[in-house]
Amino acid sequence: MKHKIFSGIIALELILLAVLLIIGKTALQPEEAEITSRKNLVSALMLTDFSVWTEAHYTRHPSQTDLFTPFQDFPAAIEHFPAGSIIAPGRSGTATRLEFRRQYPSP
Amino acid sequence: MNRHAKILEYALSSLLRRKYKNLGLVVVFSLVIAILSSVLFFTDSLRSEATAMLAAAPQLVVQRLSGGRHDLIPLAYGEKIRRIPGVGKVVPRYWGYYYDYLTRGNYTLLAVDQDRPDLQLLEGSLPTAVGECAIGEGVARAGMIGLGGYLVLADGRGQYAALKIRGIFSASSNLLTNDLVVMTREQLLQIFSQPADLATDLAVQVYNEAETALIAKKIKLLLPDARPITRGELIRTYEAVFNWRSGMVLTMFLGALVAFCILAWEKAAGLSAGEGREIGILKAIGWETGDILELKFWEGMAISLTSFLTGLLIGYVHVFFLGAVLLAPAIKGWSVIFPRFALNPDVSLYQILVMLVLTVVPYTACTIVPSWKAAITDPDIVMRG
């Protein structure tokens, strides 16, 4: 009896996965007209990159930058190049400091 | 068949005797596979989207380098490039970045030139005059502005320009247009205080696609400070980018994977005294070594296959139906303007088989090997421990 329940669960999961994969290949895919519209957009605006990471120019336009570009900007910036995950950021501190001192001893 | 079913029945009863321990194992195993599959599904979908979309990108982009950095390129370079045999149109591109203090977001400013095509993914129209713009959905959301509203940008002289929003790119183009502010060339030059004889880079048309690399080489020889980037390099960059991205996220979850490995190893490699005694008794009452191995195979299979399928289902639903909500913070980085985009599933049988081989097979092997050692030992010794 238990083996039938187990086989039933596995079969159910397999069917569910197959249904999801079929939905993914059909209903979730953009229509041909939609793909053409996006390609027209890329072509008309002469786009070269995805607008995903806007934090730095080398993440906004990875295809237009050099491999060493991340280190020209800011060592603590999170980016996708491997060395960036290994090199630790520099110590952060304030750029200017304003000190107030009492001129005369208080009464 | 009947014999196999009976051994499976016994294996399931054996697992149910330690149900809380095994249930915990299934939960952890499922979660690890859900995370791994989410990362793989997410990055592979982005990669296939990039390959499809960037097929329409410029064939060749020529930049100028100065001091190791991308610099503005003189329009005269375009004239020189145009004279190379095989080169068609050379169109200057005007674009740059703008940090908005109000929203703390980075925008990409882009100029459209003379011919303004009719775009289906744009609500409204492209700008036709100075003082107008079309923006991406992310810019509209960050600035809480809509069609007919105004986007205020500061130019290089500290003057503010209020641009009337003539169009907003639709949400389905978010992956391409989310942070874009499209305006006329005059407007962009004014904002960046850029001389009219300099462009950001040049888009070069090559008549014969196969000659692109050769033309790039000729440009490099003709203009040593130029850097040509071909469409092929562009697509290859994206393939590498998503690999590193997935690599980074995978590294983050490596800890979880290692923890699971320790758990599985502990559970599988070291047979408990109870399990050893069970094997001894089974041998004593007449079970063959092959039967015991089959029993252990089914035990391992029941746990790993259930977990694998459950994890795969969770991963798929997480990425393609819930928009990868758990991965977003890791992928997002420091981006203030981050697109909301729906991914198109692109799952191959190869990916599923790789995950199956990397997870189910080692676990099942871990279960069988120590049991085989126990099964070939004399039952009396095994029972006495």
Interface residues (C-beta under 8 A of the other chain):
Chain A: M1 K2 H3 F6 I9 I10 E13 L14 L16 L17 L20 L21 G24 K25 L28 Q29 P30 A33 E34 I35 S37 R38 K39 N40 L41 V42 S43 A44 L45 M46 L47 T48 D49 F50 S51 V52 W53 T54 E55 A56 H57 T59 R60 P62 S63 Q64 T65 D66 F68 T69 Q72 A77 I78 E79 H80 F81 P82 S85
Chain B: A5 L8 E9 L12 S13 L16 L46 E49 A50 A52 M53 L54 A55 A56 A57 P58 V61 Q63 G68 R69 H70 V91 R93 Y97 G105 N106 Y107 T108 L110 V112 P117 L119 Q120 L121 G136 G138 F169 S172 S173 N174 L175 L176 T177 N178 D179 L180 V182 D201 A203 I229 E233 L234 T237 Y238 V241 W244 R245 G247 M248 T251 A302 L305 T306 L309 T310 L312 L313 Y316 V317 F320 K332 G333 W334 S335 V336 I337 F338 P339 A342 N344 P345 V347
